[in-house]
Amino acid sequence: MGTLQRGLLATGLLRPTLPQASTPAPAQPTAATGAAYPDVPLLTLDGHPTNLRALRGKVVFVNLWATWCPPCVAELPSIQALAARVDTQRVAFALVSLDQNPRRAQVFAQRRGLTLPIYFPAAPLPAPFETDAIPATFVLTPDGRVDFHHEGMADYDSQKVKAYLEGLAQP
C-alpha cells in the first residue's frame, strides 16, 4: 500500500494548494496561550522537553504523522527532500509523531534515514493544531500565525512549496 501511495505522490497530482502571496496579518493573541506564538510543549526523540516556541522567528513546517499511517509514511520522503532544499536558518521543520511508543518512531526514523527533528506532544495539541486526520501539515509564519493547513497526503518537494516557504521567511 505504501508503495502505491508513493507512486501516486510521484504523479504530481497531490500537490498542496498554497495560499496566495500576501502581506501577513499580525498574529492575534489566543485565549489559550495569552501570546501570539502557539504554546506547544513537545518532547524530543531522547525525551528532553522543548516547545514549538523555541522556533519563533523562523517559518516552521509542522507535520503531524505516525509510523502506523501509510499516507504519513508515503509523504515523509518529500518533506525530507524539501528540507534539504531550503535555508534551514530561516525555515525549520518539526515532525510531530503521534505514535504512543516513541521508541517505535525512533527506530522507524533510523531505518528510513530521516534526519529531520522528530518530536512528541507533551500535552494535548492546542486549537490551531487540532485535526481529525493525519497526516496534517501546518506552516507557521515567523510570528507564529498558521498560514497554511493541509490534511491528508501531499507531495511537498516542489519549487512552488520551496518558494512559498522562502517568501514567508523574507523579513
C-alpha positions in Angstrom: 0.0 0.0 0.0 2.8 2.4 0.9 4.5 1.8 -2.5 1.2 2.5 -4.3 0.8 5.8 -2.3 4.4 6.9 -3.0 3.7 6.2 -6.7 0.6 8.3 -6.5 2.6 11.1 -5.0 5.2 10.8 -7.8 2.5 11.6 -10.4 2.3 15.2 -9.1 -1.4 15.1 -8.7 -1.3 15.5 -4.9 0.3 19.0 -4.7 -0.8 21.1 -1.8 -2.8 24.2 -2.6 -0.8 27.1 -1.1 -2.3 30.4 0.0 -1.9 33.4 -2.3 1.1 35.5 -1.5 0.0 38.4 0.6 1.2 40.6 3.4 0.7 38.6 6.5 -1.7 39.9 9.1 -0.3 40.3 12.6 -0.7 37.3 14.8 -3.5 37.7 17.3 -3.2 36.5 20.9 -5.1 33.4 21.7 -7.2 32.9 24.8 -5.5 29.5 25.4 -1.9 30.8 25.5 -2.2 34.6 26.0 0.5 35.0 23.5 0.7 35.2 19.7 3.0 32.3 19.3 1.4 28.9 20.0 2.4 27.2 23.1 3.1 23.6 22.1 5.0 21.5 24.7 7.0 18.8 23.0 9.5 16.0 23.8 12.5 15.3 21.7 13.3 11.8 20.5 15.5 11.4 23.5 12.9 12.6 25.9 14.0 16.2 26.6 11.3 18.8 26.9 11.1 21.6 24.4 8.4 23.9 22.9 7.5 24.9 19.4 8.0 28.5 20.7 11.8 27.7 20.6 11.5 28.1 16.8 10.0 31.6 17.0 11.4 33.9 14.3 11.6 31.1 11.7 9.0 29.8 9.3 8.0 26.4 10.8 6.8 23.5 8.7 4.9 21.2 11.2 3.8 17.7 10.1 1.6 15.5 12.3 2.3 11.9 11.5 2.6 8.3 12.8 4.5 5.2 11.8 1.2 3.2 11.5 -0.2 5.7 9.0 0.6 4.7 5.4 -0.1 8.1 3.9 2.1 9.7 6.5 4.9 7.3 5.7 4.4 7.9 1.9 4.8 11.7 2.2 7.8 11.8 4.6 10.4 11.5 1.8 9.0 14.6 0.1 9.3 16.6 3.3 12.8 15.4 3.9 13.7 16.4 0.3 12.1 19.8 0.7 14.0 20.4 3.9 17.3 19.7 2.1 16.5 22.4 -0.5 15.5 25.3 1.9 17.6 27.6 4.1 17.2 26.0 7.5 18.5 29.2 9.1 15.1 30.7 8.2 12.8 27.6 7.8 12.5 24.9 10.5 10.9 21.5 10.2 9.1 19.7 13.1 7.8 16.2 12.5 5.4 15.6 15.4 4.9 11.9 15.9 1.5 10.8 17.3 2.9 7.3 18.0 2.2 6.0 21.5 5.6 4.5 21.7 8.4 7.0 21.0 10.9 4.1 20.5 8.9 2.9 17.5 9.2 6.3 15.9 12.9 6.5 16.7 13.6 3.1 15.1 11.5 4.0 12.1 13.4 7.2 11.6 16.8 5.5 11.8 15.7 2.7 9.4 14.3 5.3 6.9 17.2 7.7 7.2 15.1 10.6 8.4 17.2 13.4 9.6 14.5 16.0 10.4 13.8 16.7 14.1 11.1 14.4 15.5 9.0 15.4 18.5 6.2 14.0 20.5 3.4 16.0 22.1 4.0 16.5 25.8 0.4 17.8 26.3 -2.8 17.9 24.1 -2.2 19.9 21.0 -3.7 23.4 21.1 -6.5 24.6 19.0 -4.5 25.7 15.9 -3.2 22.1 15.6 -6.4 20.1 16.3 -7.3 17.8 13.5 -9.3 14.6 12.9 -6.9 13.4 10.2 -3.3 12.6 9.7 -1.0 13.4 8.0 -1.7 17.0 8.8 0.6 19.8 7.8 0.8 23.4 9.2 3.1 26.2 8.2 3.7 28.9 10.8 4.9 32.4 10.0 7.9 33.7 12.0 5.5 35.3 14.4 3.5 32.1 14.9 0.5 32.6 12.8 -0.8 29.5 11.0 -0.6 30.5 7.3 -1.2 27.1 5.8 -3.0 23.9 6.9 -3.4 20.7 4.8 -5.0 17.4 5.9 -4.1 14.3 4.0 -1.1 13.1 2.0 0.7 15.5 -0.3 4.0 15.9 -2.2 5.8 18.9 -0.7 9.0 18.6 -2.6 8.3 21.2 -5.3 9.7 24.5 -6.4 6.3 26.1 -5.6 6.4 25.0 -1.9 10.0 26.0 -1.6 9.3 29.4 -3.0 6.3 29.8 -0.7 8.3 28.9 2.5 11.2 31.2 1.4 8.7 34.0 0.7 7.2 33.7 4.2 10.7 33.8 5.6 11.5 37.2 4.0 12.0 40.0 6.6 
